[in-house]
Structures are given as C-alpha cells and as structure tokens.
Amino acid sequence: MQLWIDRLNSEAAQAFPEKVTAFRKDMAVHGRFAQPCPTCGQPIQRIRYADNETNYCAQCQTGGKVLADRSLSRLLGKDWPRTLDELEALKKR
C-alpha cells in the first residue's frame, strides 16, 4: 500500500494527472478479471456488490479461497465453491 501511496504522491507532485483512473497497468490484478495473475498464473476472480466490483487473485491473496459474491453465493447456497478447484469443477459441469 505504501508503495502505491509513494508512486501517486510522486506523480501528483510533478503535475496533476490528466487522465485520472482507478485502473493502472502496474497494478497486479485491478481490472484484470479472468486474466492470469502475473505472480502465480491463476485466473483473476471478481466479486460484485452494488455498483462496484473487486478483482483479486484467490491463490495469492486468499490462500486459494474463493470469496463469496453476495447475490450469487446466496443463490447457490451450499453449492457455492469454496476453493479454486471447486470453482473449476463447477465450470466443467
């Protein structure tokens, strides 16, 4: 987190950025849903809530645990995949 604070402060110190966007090419998973993680190669996962979404690497960031998407996990209930392996098995059905 501190690395990005320093990068953005340095960028803003020179001149205010003209194109302000949350998506930055240097970020590992932000805005890269379904693409391979640059660290481990697993597909980037996404959870949606309200009008927002969060992308994450289940392998690197949550130890292989698939985070619950509020509406979809409620719909699937006990069938919600808890790990990457369970998610892949569900996709193959």
C-alpha positions in Angstrom: 0.0 0.0 0.0 2.8 2.4 0.9 4.5 1.8 -2.5 1.3 3.0 -4.3 0.9 6.0 -2.0 4.5 7.0 -2.8 4.0 6.4 -6.5 0.8 8.5 -6.7 2.3 11.3 -4.5 5.3 11.4 -6.8 3.2 11.6 -9.9 1.0 14.3 -8.4 3.9 16.4 -7.2 5.1 16.9 -10.8 1.7 17.9 -12.2 -1.9 16.8 -11.6 -2.5 13.7 -13.7 -4.7 14.5 -16.8 -6.2 11.0 -17.0 -7.4 10.1 -13.6 -8.5 6.4 -13.4 -8.6 3.7 -10.9 -7.2 1.2 -13.4 -3.4 1.3 -13.7 -1.3 -1.1 -15.8 1.2 -1.5 -13.0 -1.4 -3.0 -10.6 -1.3 -6.7 -10.4 -5.0 -7.6 -10.5 -7.1 -4.5 -10.6 -9.3 -4.5 -13.7 -7.9 -7.9 -14.9 -10.8 -10.2 -14.3 -10.3 -13.7 -15.9 -6.7 -12.9 -16.9 -3.8 -14.8 -15.4 -2.3 -13.5 -12.2 1.2 -12.1 -13.0 2.6 -13.9 -9.9 1.0 -17.4 -9.9 -0.9 -17.6 -13.2 -4.3 -18.5 -11.7 -7.2 -16.6 -13.2 -8.2 -13.3 -11.5 -11.5 -13.6 -9.7 -14.2 -10.9 -9.3 -16.8 -10.2 -6.7 -19.6 -7.7 -7.3 -21.5 -5.7 -4.8 -24.0 -2.9 -5.6 -22.4 -1.0 -8.5 -18.9 -1.9 -7.5 -16.5 -4.8 -8.2 -13.3 -6.1 -6.7 -10.8 -8.2 -8.5 -8.4 -10.5 -6.6 -6.1 -13.5 -7.0 -7.6 -16.3 -4.9 -4.3 -18.1 -4.9 -2.0 -15.2 -3.8 -4.4 -13.1 -1.8 -6.7 -15.5 -0.1 -4.8 -18.8 0.1 -6.9 -20.4 -2.6 -10.3 -19.5 -1.0 -12.9 -18.1 -3.4 -14.6 -15.1 -1.9 -18.4 -15.0 -1.8 -20.2 -12.8 -4.3 -23.1 -11.7 -2.1 -26.0 -12.2 -4.5 -24.6 -15.3 -6.4 -23.5 -17.0 -3.2 -26.9 -16.6 -1.7 -28.5 -18.1 -4.8 -26.1 -21.1 -4.9 -26.1 -21.6 -1.1 -24.2 -24.8 -0.1 -23.2 -25.2 -3.8 -21.0 -22.1 -3.7 -17.4 -23.1 -4.5 -15.1 -22.5 -1.6 -11.8 -23.2 -3.4 -10.3 -22.7 -6.9 -10.5 -26.4 -7.5 -14.2 -26.5 -6.6 -14.8 -23.4 -8.9 -13.1 -25.1 -11.8 -15.1 -28.4 -11.2 -18.3 -26.3 -11.2 -17.4 -24.6 -14.5 -16.8 -28.0 -16.2 -20.3 -29.3 -15.3 
